[in-house]
């Protein structure tokens, strides 16, 4: 039997409610338009034709979903990224605006092509994703780095390397925490970004690809990059992290899973808010695990993302 989830320090988490609206987070990276098909059985693992039980479109992308999470949890957030000035790009921009997210530096390039994902979700809530990453300039010299001084924390995914490195370098110089969403990327991407990262949180596939294994020992091996925290999210098994020479674990919160799409993104967004508000790492991990678990009870990468009060109430119901 797995251990119950750590529910964090109640007094510190209660203070988070009063602090959240003073937190400002910058999220930089991928924004995609997700096209989602739902099927009523498990994947067979072979070539097949399947009748979809449902279909819809929803904004997606790692840093984009993290930004929506920060906004839903009650903090101020800006999304910095790129898309094409096409129908998908306009739809993404509109969706950000509806969430109250600052999109002044979400640039739509006239000659660009927006990122679009096809997602199939099976009856267990697991998913398969095919993503077109888009076409747009890599240069980040247009980013308004002077505004980083107002941020409480910054987050980036690995899809825009030049942008992430530029943002993290500026944040590091100002003593602002940097959070890296360690999703699948080439080794040279992580070799460039990890030395600029305070909190690196990998997915299991990405940790395996970069570190050779998703075992806890790999986290310790990656400490050579100088990150304060090296972590890996493990879905229903929770999250493991390496800090100050020791390994730690946060169990997942038990929920009835409908769809895991976006759960990692929600975790990262909640974590960026929490460290920006000054929570210690253990409480930040607990808070983020709870937010991600709540999202998994709903279909879609953004449906079910809780408010901060909903998240803390959920945590209080756990043993």
C-alpha positions, 0 to 999 in steps of 0.5 A: 500500500502506498503512503498517504500524501503529505498535506503540508504545513497548514499554517504556511498553506493558509498564509498562501491564500493571502500572499497569492494575489501579490505574486507575479509569475512569468511563464515562457515557452510553448503554447499549442492548440490541442485537438482532443479525441476521447475513446471508450477503450484502452489503446491496443498498441497497433494500427487500428481505426477507432470511433471517437466518443467525443471531440473538442479543442482546447488551448494547451502547451506546457508553459501555457497550461502552467500560466493558466494554472497560476491565473486560476490559483489567483496570482498575476501571470504573464505568458511570453511565447511565440505563435503564428498570426493564424487562426490557431494563434488568435484562438490561443491569444483569446483564451489567455485573455479570458483567463486574465493572463498578460499576453503583451509578450505573446508574439504572433509572427505573420510568417509563423505557423502555430503549434497544434497537438492531436491528443487521444485519451483512452478509457483509463485517462491515459493519452497519446499526443502528437505535436507540431511544434510550430515555426517561428524565429528563435531569437529572444532579443525582443523580450522586455527583460527590465520587467523581470524585476517585478516577478516573484518567480519565472518558469520555462519549458524547453521548447524555446531554448533561446527565450528560456536561457535569456529569461533565466539568466536575467532572473538569476542575476536578480535573485528571482527563482527559476523553475524549469519544466523538464519535458522531453528535449535534446541533451544539449537543451538541458546542458544549457538550461540546467546551470541557470535553473534553481528548480528543475522538475522532470517528467519520467521519460525526459529524465530517462532520456537525459539521465539514463534512468528515472530512478531516484539516484539519477536525481542525485547525479544531476546535482552536478549542474548546481540546481537547488532542486532536481525533481521528477514527477511520477504520475500516480506515484507522486514526485521525488526530489533531491535537495541538499544531498538528500532524497525526498518524496511526496506521494500523489493524492488519491483521486478517480482519474478521468484524464491526465492531460496537463497534470504535469503542467498544472504541477509546474504552474502551482509550484512556480506560484508556491516558490514565488510566494516563499513556501518551502520546498516540501509545502510547495510539492504538497500544494502542487501535487494536490492541484495536479490531482484535482485536474486529473478528475476532469477531461482536458488539460485545463478543465478542473484546474482549481482555485487556491481555496479549492485546492487547500480545501481538498488538501484538508480532506486528506488524512 
